[in-house]
């Protein structure tokens, strides 16, 4: 199968902006340079970018504190828009949709096209690991340990992070995610949540077997020789008292994969003339297509 690449556009420009703050339009320059590098790294049939469009999405209706601490400097927004103009000039597709996040578009894109292509997702956000449950989907992300971009599949995520992608949404439902201001259940740590999911597989099954949580936890810890001081009765109590909260957090953490992202694209052909004209007009002379 041919390979497709979808890039988290916001993450790309944000990363470049903060890495190159001393350079005028560093976010724009770095994002273009990284785009070229990613495109050359594999023989991609096409490349697509996904962006956040609106500041608030359907998740804010579920919880108005979702991502409330996220603030984007005006100068960064300007460079995001400039980068979109570059993509238009170069003839590279990008997608954005009111009321949804870029992650939802990436998830829907991956779900739709993974039956025809190997879909590679570039990001700096491990939230997108949950999409590795879809066959023929891979995540490209820089490994701090290996100091290079790694192609992640389910097993590589488990090796590096200690959990399986199929459990990620429910882990966040229980233990939360500070970066997105998802509370989770106070008192249940990431380690505890991962342990629960290892035993029960998903959130629904935890609550179907809520009466057996202490026994199952104690048995698993004993049989696997795990030294972990855990008040299993307290864990059961926290789960019982916060069931609605756990399911609310799940709605916040789960990426939508059912949006209409039909691009009807063909093999990518860069419009070098227009791309180079954009670069010269924005005084970027060290890059040429």
Phi, psi and omega per residue, in radians:
X1 nan 2.608 3.044
X2 -1.255 2.868 -3.116
X3 -1.888 2.386 3.017
X4 -2.001 2.582 3.089
X5 -2.154 2.230 3.003
X6 -2.086 2.298 -3.017
X7 -1.989 2.333 3.034
X8 -1.248 1.680 -3.004
X9 -1.105 -0.731 3.112
X10 -1.059 -0.799 -3.127
X11 -1.090 -0.683 -3.117
X12 -1.116 -0.826 -3.120
X13 -1.245 -0.700 3.112
X14 -1.025 -0.873 -3.113
X15 -1.032 -0.773 -3.135
X16 -1.163 -0.702 -3.117
X17 -1.051 -0.836 -3.083
X18 -1.351 -0.430 3.093
X19 -1.360 -0.465 -3.045
X20 -2.175 0.739 -3.064
X21 -1.100 -0.455 -3.098
X22 -1.410 -0.173 -3.139
X23 -1.741 2.329 3.085
X24 -1.060 2.286 -3.079
X25 0.945 0.677 -3.129
X26 -1.065 -0.604 3.110
X27 -1.104 -0.754 3.119
X28 -1.149 -0.885 -3.110
X29 -1.034 -0.858 -3.105
X30 -1.135 -0.659 -3.130
X31 -1.163 -0.705 3.112
X32 -1.153 -0.771 -3.139
X33 -1.080 -0.744 3.140
X34 -1.185 -0.623 3.100
X35 -1.043 -0.804 3.128
X36 -1.068 -0.770 3.141
X37 -1.065 -0.779 -3.139
X38 -1.156 -0.698 -3.137
X39 -1.130 -0.578 -3.125
X40 -1.429 -0.237 -3.040
X41 -1.315 -0.255 -3.117
X42 -2.723 2.835 3.117
X43 -1.542 1.401 -3.066
X44 -1.461 2.372 3.066
X45 -1.172 -0.660 3.088
X46 -2.774 2.830 3.132
X47 -2.261 2.326 -3.112
X48 -2.283 2.468 3.073
X49 -1.888 2.568 3.055
X50 -2.145 2.396 -3.122
X51 -2.262 2.661 2.894
X52 -1.264 2.400 3.127
X53 -1.818 -0.886 -3.109
X54 -1.869 2.584 -3.112
X55 -1.128 -0.678 3.127
X56 -1.925 2.541 -3.115
X57 -2.255 -3.059 -3.139
X58 -1.029 -0.429 3.141
X59 -1.166 -0.527 3.107
X60 -1.222 -0.367 3.054
X61 -1.344 -0.493 3.072
X62 -1.320 -0.717 3.134
X63 -2.624 1.919 -3.054
X64 -1.222 -0.105 3.090
X65 -1.639 -0.019 -3.127
X66 -1.036 2.176 -3.140
X67 0.919 0.527 -3.036
X68 -1.149 -0.414 -3.094
X69 -1.567 0.019 -3.139
X70 -1.375 2.103 3.085
X71 -2.243 2.316 -3.107
X72 -1.928 2.075 3.119
X73 -1.033 2.540 -3.135
X74 -0.998 -0.662 -3.121
X75 -1.149 -0.546 3.094
X76 -1.255 -0.707 3.096
X77 -1.050 -0.716 3.112
X78 -1.050 -0.730 -3.129
X79 -1.269 -0.552 3.018
X80 -1.045 -0.797 -3.137
X81 -1.172 -0.655 3.072
X82 -1.086 -0.700 3.141
X83 -1.148 -0.672 3.069
X84 -1.082 -0.680 3.092
X85 -1.119 -0.636 3.064
X86 -1.076 -0.789 -3.130
X87 -1.052 -0.721 3.100
X88 -1.072 -0.780 -3.141
X89 -1.087 -0.702 -3.083
X90 -1.411 -0.183 -3.126
X91 1.385 0.507 3.131
X92 -1.782 2.288 -3.104
X93 -1.219 2.491 2.893
X94 -2.430 2.675 -3.087
X95 -2.244 2.506 3.058
X96 -2.722 2.682 -3.052
X97 -2.671 2.274 3.093
X98 -0.978 2.490 3.028
X99 1.393 -0.043 3.133
X100 -2.288 2.741 3.112
X101 -1.606 2.852 3.076
X102 -0.973 -0.652 3.136
X103 -1.002 -0.669 -3.135
X104 -1.180 -0.651 3.096
X105 -1.204 -0.710 3.098
X106 -1.099 -0.769 3.128
X107 -1.095 -0.723 -3.139
X108 -1.213 -0.682 3.090
X109 -1.075 -0.838 -3.123
X110 -1.062 -0.800 -3.122
X111 -1.078 -0.709 -3.068
X112 -1.246 -0.720 -2.955
X113 -1.778 -0.111 -3.074
X114 -1.240 -0.194 3.070
X115 -1.474 -0.166 -3.140
X116 -2.061 -0.399 -3.061
X117 -2.393 2.787 2.821
X118 -1.385 2.124 -3.090
X119 -1.821 2.095 3.109
X120 -1.856 2.326 -3.115
X121 -2.023 2.115 3.039
X122 -1.680 2.322 -3.134
X123 -2.791 2.991 2.962
X124 -2.045 0.174 -2.987
X125 -2.055 2.033 -3.100
X126 -1.283 -0.032 3.003
X127 -0.959 -0.582 -3.060
X128 -1.306 -0.111 3.046
X129 -1.060 -0.473 -3.139
X130 -1.056 -0.397 -3.140
X131 -1.332 -0.142 3.115
X132 -1.262 -0.069 3.016
X133 -1.305 -0.217 3.110
X134 -1.549 2.251 -3.131
X135 -1.077 2.443 3.115
X136 1.267 0.330 3.066
X137 -1.932 2.395 -3.131
X138 -2.367 2.619 3.122
X139 -1.983 2.278 3.064
X140 -1.760 2.067 -3.125
X141 -2.620 2.491 -3.139
X142 -1.199 2.282 3.082
X143 -1.605 2.145 3.102
X144 -1.112 -0.610 -3.117
X145 -1.236 -0.824 -3.078
X146 -1.591 -0.171 3.069
X147 0.962 0.766 3.051
X148 -2.822 2.908 3.120
X149 -1.303 2.213 -3.114
X150 -1.919 2.511 2.992
X151 -1.575 1.972 -3.093
X152 -1.675 2.328 2.892
X153 -2.116 -3.009 -3.053
X154 -1.024 -0.787 -3.072
X155 -1.214 -0.639 3.141
X156 -1.181 -0.637 3.078
X157 -1.090 -0.789 -3.138
X158 -1.110 -0.718 -3.131
X159 -1.096 -0.748 -3.050
X160 -1.518 -0.547 -3.012
X161 -2.074 -0.234 3.046
X162 1.481 0.195 3.069
X163 -2.454 2.833 3.091
X164 -1.707 2.489 -3.128
X165 -0.915 -0.579 -3.120
X166 -1.131 -0.325 -3.128
X167 -1.696 -0.159 -2.958
X168 -1.045 -0.805 -3.113
X169 -1.058 -0.779 -3.104
X170 -1.275 -0.503 3.035
X171 -1.102 -0.789 3.114
X172 -1.180 -0.558 3.097
X173 -1.074 -0.601 -3.091
X174 -1.602 -0.762 -3.031
X175 -1.794 -0.167 3.089
X176 1.451 -3.123 3.118
X177 -2.629 1.804 -3.068
X178 -1.058 -0.637 -3.075
X179 -1.099 -0.507 3.126
X180 -1.842 0.063 -3.111
X181 1.058 0.681 3.011
X182 -1.643 2.064 -2.954
X183 -1.214 -0.700 -2.950
X184 1.128 -2.910 3.123
X185 -1.706 2.013 -3.138
X186 -1.046 2.203 -3.126
X187 1.892 -0.231 3.066
X188 -1.877 2.000 -3.092
X189 -1.453 2.952 3.067
X190 -1.008 -0.754 -3.118
X191 -1.078 -0.760 3.132
X192 -1.150 -0.772 3.133
X193 -1.065 -0.757 3.128
X194 -1.097 -0.675 3.098
X195 -1.120 -0.781 3.111
X196 -1.043 -0.740 -3.117
X197 -1.259 -0.547 3.068
X198 -1.097 -0.656 -3.108
X199 -1.428 -0.793 -2.981
X200 -1.814 -0.203 3.029
X201 1.417 -0.712 3.095
X202 -2.679 2.960 -3.068
X203 -1.094 -0.733 3.135
X204 -1.007 -0.758 -3.086
X205 -1.239 -0.518 3.046
X206 -1.054 -0.816 -3.089
X207 -1.324 -0.468 3.039
X208 -1.175 -0.480 -3.111
X209 -2.004 0.486 -3.034
X210 -0.996 -0.553 -3.124
X211 -1.220 -0.319 -3.074
X212 -1.873 0.104 -3.073
X213 -1.006 -0.871 -3.124
X214 -1.041 -0.805 -3.120
X215 -1.091 -0.784 -3.113
X216 -1.132 -0.730 3.121
X217 -1.109 -0.857 -3.119
X218 -1.081 -0.703 3.134
X219 -1.130 -0.783 -3.114
X220 -1.117 -0.774 -3.130
X221 -1.092 -0.740 -3.128
X222 -1.171 -0.861 -3.059
X223 -1.174 -0.453 -3.127
X224 -1.776 0.122 3.078
X225 1.063 0.604 -3.100
X226 -1.599 2.098 3.098
X227 -1.565 1.705 -3.063
X228 -2.508 1.905 -3.139
X229 -1.272 1.852 -3.047
X230 -2.378 2.170 3.066
X231 -1.446 1.628 -3.012
X232 -1.194 -0.503 3.072
X233 -1.169 -0.708 3.122
X234 -1.131 -0.706 3.105
X235 -1.035 -0.789 3.108
X236 -1.035 -0.770 -3.133
X237 -1.100 -0.754 3.117
X238 -1.092 -0.702 3.118
X239 -1.120 -0.769 -3.130
X240 -1.115 -0.721 -3.082
X241 -1.343 -0.310 -3.010
X242 -2.187 0.522 -3.107
X243 -1.055 -0.833 -3.123
X244 -1.086 -0.674 3.116
X245 -1.117 -0.748 3.137
X246 -1.039 -0.751 -3.124
X247 -1.279 -0.523 3.040
X248 -1.153 -0.765 3.124
X249 -1.113 -0.566 3.107
X250 -1.112 -0.702 3.113
X251 -1.099 -0.574 3.130
X252 -1.302 -0.655 -3.024
X253 -1.446 -0.439 -3.032
X254 -1.374 2.257 3.103
X255 -1.394 2.321 3.092
X256 -1.279 2.384 -3.128
X257 -2.193 0.330 -3.020
X258 -2.098 0.235 -3.135
X259 -1.326 2.719 3.126
X260 -1.408 1.880 -3.131
X261 -2.203 0.707 -3.119
X262 -1.322 1.871 -3.082
X263 -1.684 -0.321 -3.109
X264 0.869 0.803 -3.065
X265 -1.541 2.828 3.045
X266 -2.046 -3.070 -3.119
X267 -1.023 2.336 -3.061
X268 -1.103 2.275 3.017
X269 -2.278 1.944 -3.120
X270 -1.219 2.338 3.029
X271 -1.465 1.518 -3.035
X272 -1.061 -0.682 -3.093
X273 -1.070 -0.875 -3.117
X274 -1.235 -0.625 3.117
X275 -1.099 -0.782 3.141
X276 -1.186 -0.617 3.087
X277 -1.104 -0.754 3.086
X278 -1.040 -0.782 -3.117
X279 -1.078 -0.761 -3.135
X280 -1.178 -0.684 3.140
X281 -1.129 -0.489 3.134
X282 -1.763 0.316 3.034
X283 1.013 0.603 3.013
X284 -1.806 1.681 -3.003
X285 -1.766 -0.148 -3.085
X286 -1.580 -0.037 3.123
X287 -2.111 2.325 3.073
X288 -2.432 2.404 3.075
X289 -1.625 nan nan
